[in-house]
Amino acid sequence: MADILNQDEIDRLLNATGFDAPPEFAEMSPHEVETAEKVLRVFFAAAHSTLGTLLARPVSVTGDLGQVVDIPALDTGNGILLEFPFRSGFEGNLCFLLPRQDAAVLADLILGGEGAAKETLDEGDLDALQEALTQVAGSGAPTLSTMLGTEVGFGPPQVKPVEKSTLADDLGLSQAFLCTGTLKVEKLLKSPLRILLGVGLAQELAGRAGSGEAEEAPKSRRAPAATYTAPTAAPTAARPAGPAAPPPDIRNIDLILDIEVEVMVRLGEAQMTLREIQQLRPGSIINLDKDTDARVELVVNDKVIAKGELVVVGSDHFALRITEIETPIERIRTLGS
């Protein structure tokens, strides 16, 4: 028994050989874990409703149990990380992590494709993911505010590809509280969707949610979707060039979806001097900039969202048959701008 080293001797040997003793693993009580898990489930519910609306396809998002994990030991593979800083309520980041190939499929679906798989994501793909997950975060914020009894808001995210070996450095965390959900889109995509928080932030959220001051949101409640106006071009088949300016803060759009807006069908345009306008009389002809076989434009909020052709309905009414339309994500941007 004399050959057994005590703890002081072990520590001295570790220090002498240049090794540091392993850090103590962060602990959360079972109640904190359960409550923090309930908080993050808000965003799985938000992803379920928001992505279903954006993709116009059946979407299912379910959440699993939460746990404290050691980031370097987490088997994530290569992924796409979206970090949303808390703008109000708390300090820290809410992080979404998707496998890179699954993120490429999701981006293609958001852009109106059929879920094509590819090895790398370009700037347009990252823009699409940023737009969609921003709406997920914005959708969950009102419910989270009610649950925690304080206003919660998020700033613009940072979106970046990450490697398993560098994830801890990218997150700035050695340990995190993790909830892993499953994202399904018809038979096109089945992917893990991971949400991570710093352990201290998870404990703070759990403490606020578990206090008597906070009002818990009903489990069946779904928060409305949200969007923001991005100053750069929307992600389309023609990819934008150059660095994108940071988008402004998230705004809730579901609160205005029932408001009527003016929709205009535009045959064409012409430029005239004030003198020419003054000289117009009944029977005057104005030459437009469109050919007779060109498609007319459907304009909302001074932006073209669709094109089509005029048809006659009945005997005395015109209508527009749409032949080309922007993606759902671009239409939402148009409404929010």
DRENZA-545119 format. One line per field, with one value per residue (C-alpha): residue in one letter; x, y, z. Coordinates in pm, whole numbers, plus 32768, in hexadecimal, padded with zeros to 4 digits. Layout:
r: c(A,...)
east: c(X,...)
north: c(Y,...)
up: c(Z,...)
***
This chain:
r: c(M,A,D,I,L,N,Q,D,E,I,D,R,L,L,N,A,T,G,F,D,A,P,P,E,F,A,E,M,S,P,H,E,V,E,T,A,E,K,V,L,R,V,F,F,A,A,A,H,S,T,L,G,T,L,L,A,R,P,V,S,V,T,G,D,L,G,Q,V,V,D,I,P,A,L,D,T,G,N,G,I,L,L,E,F,P,F,R,S,G,F,E,G,N,L,C,F,L,L,P,R,Q,D,A,A,V,L,A,D,L,I,L,G,G,E,G,A,A,K,E,T,L,D,E,G,D,L,D,A,L,Q,E,A,L,T,Q,V,A,G,S,G,A,P,T,L,S,T,M,L,G,T,E,V,G,F,G,P,P,Q,V,K,P,V,E,K,S,T,L,A,D,D,L,G,L,S,Q,A,F,L,C,T,G,T,L,K,V,E,K,L,L,K,S,P,L,R,I,L,L,G,V,G,L,A,Q,E,L,A,G,R,A,G,S,G,E,A,E,E,A,P,K,S,R,R,A,P,A,A,T,Y,T,A,P,T,A,A,P,T,A,A,R,P,A,G,P,A,A,P,P,P,D,I,R,N,I,D,L,I,L,D,I,E,V,E,V,M,V,R,L,G,E,A,Q,M,T,L,R,E,I,Q,Q,L,R,P,G,S,I,I,N,L,D,K,D,T,D,A,R,V,E,L,V,V,N,D,K,V,I,A,K,G,E,L,V,V,V,G,S,D,H,F,A,L,R,I,T,E,I,E,T,P,I,E,R,I,R,T,L,G,S)
east: c(8000,812C,815D,800D,803A,7F64,7EC0,7FD1,80DB,800D,7FE4,815B,81AB,80B6,814A,82AD,826A,81C4,805D,7F37,7E39,7CF1,7BF1,7ACF,799E,788B,7758,75E9,74E2,73D3,72D9,73BC,73EE,7279,7225,733A,72C3,7162,71ED,72A0,716F,70D5,71C3,717B,7009,7063,7131,700C,6F19,7009,70BA,6F6E,6EF7,7038,705B,6EE7,6F22,6ED0,6FDC,700D,70FB,7110,71F4,72B1,7336,742B,7580,76CD,77D4,794A,796E,7AB7,7A1C,78D7,78B6,782C,78FA,7915,77F6,7760,774F,7660,769E,758A,75FA,74F5,74A2,73CF,7382,74C5,7630,76BE,765F,754F,75F8,7566,763F,75E9,76BA,7751,76BA,7562,7583,75C5,7486,73BD,744B,73E9,7285,7271,72E0,71C4,7288,7242,734B,7482,75AC,7707,7851,787F,7798,77C3,7763,75FE,75CC,764E,756A,743E,7496,74D0,737D,72C2,7366,7344,71CF,71DA,728F,71A2,7077,70E6,713D,6FD6,6F84,70D1,708E,6F41,6FDE,70FB,703A,712E,7159,723E,72CC,73E1,74D7,754D,75F9,7756,774D,7882,78F3,7997,7A65,7A42,7BA9,7B75,7A0F,7A79,7B49,7A34,7939,7A2E,79B9,7A50,7900,779B,7633,75B3,745C,7451,7316,72BD,725A,7193,711A,7042,712D,722F,72E2,7310,7417,7481,7447,751F,74E4,75FB,7623,773A,7700,76F1,75F3,7523,751F,74B9,739B,732C,7333,7261,716B,714C,7116,6FC1,6FDF,6FDB,6E9C,6EC2,6E3D,6D3F,6DE2,6CFA,6D42,6E05,6EB1,6E7B,6F87,706B,7145,722C,7281,73D5,7494,7529,7487,73AB,7442,73E2,747D,755B,7638,768C,77F6,78C2,789F,7741,76F1,7666,74EA,7427,7379,7267,7100,6FC2,6F03,6DDC,6D3C,6D0B,6CB2,6B3B,6B75,6B01,6C09,6BE9,6C40,6C7E,6C93,6D87,6D6E,6E9D,6F3C,6F8A,704D,6FA9,6FF4,6F04,6EB3,6E4E,6D73,6CCF,6C80,6BCE,6A6D,6964,69E4,6B56,6C3A,6D56,6E65,6ECC,701A,6F8A,6F54,6DFA,6E68,6F25,6EA2,6DFA,6E77,6DCE,6E4F,6E33,6ED1,6F7D,7028,6FE2,6F8C,6EF4,6EC1,6DAE,6CB9,6B68,6A36,68C6,67E0,6672,6620,6690,67AD,6922,69F1,6B5F,6BD9,6D25,6E3C,6F67,6F76,7081,70D5,700E,713B,7157,6FE1,7000,7124,7050,6F37,702A,70E5)
north: c(8000,80E5,80F0,81A1,8316,8415,8538,8635,854E,8518,8692,86CC,85C0,8659,87B3,8730,8689,87BC,8736,87F1,873C,8712,8820,87C6,8770,8872,87F2,884B,87C6,86E3,87FF,88F6,87FE,87C1,8934,8998,8882,8912,8A68,89E2,891C,8A70,8A89,8929,8986,8ACC,8A0C,8920,8A37,8B2D,8A36,899B,8AF2,8B4A,8A00,89CF,885D,8775,87B2,8702,8779,86B9,86F3,85FA,860A,8719,86D8,8779,8709,8729,87DB,8737,85E0,8634,856B,8672,864D,877F,8872,89C9,8A99,8BBD,8C8C,8D7B,8E75,8ED5,9041,9066,8F9E,8ED7,8ED0,8DBB,8D04,8C18,8B2A,8A4C,893B,8873,876A,880E,8725,873B,88B5,88B6,87EE,88D7,8A0C,8982,8944,8AA7,8B2E,8A75,8940,87D1,8799,8761,86E5,8779,877D,88F2,8A19,8B64,8CBE,8C9F,8B5B,8BFB,8D28,8C3F,8B85,8CCD,8D52,8C15,8BE4,8D58,8D2E,8BFC,8CC4,8DE9,8CFF,8C6D,8DBB,8E28,8CD7,8CD8,8E3A,8DC6,8C90,8D50,8E87,8F6E,8FF1,8F17,8F81,8F0D,8FC9,8F68,8E14,8DAD,8C8E,8BBE,8A60,89A7,886C,8771,87B4,892D,893D,898D,8AB5,8B2B,8B24,8BAD,8A96,8954,88DE,8934,88DC,881E,87BD,86F1,86EB,863A,8703,864A,86D6,85D6,84C5,85C4,860B,8570,8629,866A,87D3,882E,895B,89BB,8AB2,8AFA,8A3A,8B7A,8C12,8AD3,8AE0,8C4F,8C07,8ADE,8BAF,8CC1,8BC8,8B0D,8C40,8CA9,8DEF,8D45,8CD4,8B8C,8B8E,8A7D,894D,8958,8AC3,8B10,8C5C,8D25,8D38,8E65,8EFF,9024,90FF,90A3,91B1,90B4,8FFE,8ED5,8D7B,8D04,8C36,8D5F,8D70,8EC5,8F34,8FE5,8FE9,9013,912F,90BF,90AE,9186,90F9,8FF6,906C,8FA2,8F89,8EAE,8FD7,9089,8F66,8FBB,9125,9170,91F3,9280,9189,9226,9182,924F,9244,931F,9471,95AF,96EC,9837,99A5,9A7B,9B31,99E8,998B,9AE1,9AB1,9960,9956,9847,976F,97B2,9680,9639,9548,9453,93A3,9244,9177,90F0,8F8C,8FEE,8F73,9068,9097,9062,9171,9179,9289,9315,91C6,90C8,8F77,8EC6,8EDB,8E55,8E92,8F3F,8E66,8EBD,8E40,8E3B,8F45,9087,9041,900E,8F27,8ECA,8D68,8D47,8C9F,8CFC,8D4F,8D97,8C94,8C9E,8D2C,8E50,8E95,8EAA,8F9A,9070,9085,90DF,91EE)
up: c(8000,8033,7EBA,7E86,7E41,7EF0,7E37,7E8E,7DFE,7CC1,7C95,7CC1,7BBD,7AC5,7AF5,7ADA,798A,78F9,78FC,798D,7A5D,799C,79E6,7AC5,79F0,7A16,7ACA,7AAF,7B98,7B03,7B30,7A78,795C,793B,7941,784C,7765,7776,7717,75E3,7575,7527,73FF,7382,737B,72CA,71C8,718D,7133,708F,6FA8,6F47,6ED7,6E1F,6D69,6D24,6D6E,6E90,6F99,70E6,71F6,733D,7469,7543,76A7,770E,77A9,77FA,76FE,76D3,7582,7510,754D,7496,7354,7265,7129,704A,706E,7040,717F,71B1,72EB,7357,7462,7565,751E,7659,778F,77AA,773F,7667,7528,74B8,73C3,72B2,721B,70E2,702E,6EFC,6DF5,6E97,6EA5,6D2C,6CED,6DCF,6D22,6BCE,6C4A,6CD5,6B83,6AD5,6A66,6AA0,6BAA,6AD7,6B9E,6B72,6C29,6C5A,6C9D,6BEB,6C65,6BE7,6CA9,6DE9,6DB1,6D91,6ED2,6F88,6F18,6F7C,70D0,711C,70F2,71D6,72E4,72B7,72C6,7412,74B3,7511,75B1,7669,76E4,7777,7811,78B5,7917,7865,7703,7633,74E4,73FD,7327,71C8,71C3,7161,7067,7026,6FC3,70E4,710F,7229,7293,72AF,7331,7496,741D,7333,7450,754E,7638,76B5,773C,76DE,7723,75F2,7570,7430,735E,721B,70E7,6FDC,6E8F,6DDC,6D5E,6CF1,6E38,6F8F,7057,71BE,7225,7352,7432,7522,7641,7731,7875,7942,7853,785D,79DA,79D0,78DE,79AF,7AEA,7A4C,79B6,7AFE,7BD7,7C50,7B8E,7A3A,7992,78D9,7774,7719,7679,754E,74FF,73C6,73A3,7265,715C,713D,7035,6FF7,6ED1,6E45,6D8A,6C97,6B77,6BCC,6B9A,6A3D,692A,68D7,6A09,6A9E,6A92,6B99,6D13,6D9C,6E87,6FDA,6FDE,70D1,7201,71E6,71CB,71FD,70B6,711A,71C7,7078,6F92,6F9A,6F36,6DD3,6CE3,6B85,6A72,691B,67C6,66F5,657A,6545,658B,64D1,651B,64C0,64F8,65BC,6476,63D0,64F7,64EC,637B,63A7,631E,62F0,61D2,621C,61F8,62EB,6279,638A,63B2,6385,624A,6206,625C,639C,64EB,65D2,6737,6886,6970,6AEC,6BBE,6A86,6A46,6934,69D1,68A2,672A,664F,6537,652A,64F3,64D1,65E4,6582,6484,6529,661C,65F9,66D6,66F7,66BA,6773,66AF,6789,68FB,6A00,6B0A,6C52,6D0A,6C15,6C2C,6DA6,6D81,6C98,6D98,6EAC,6DEE)
***
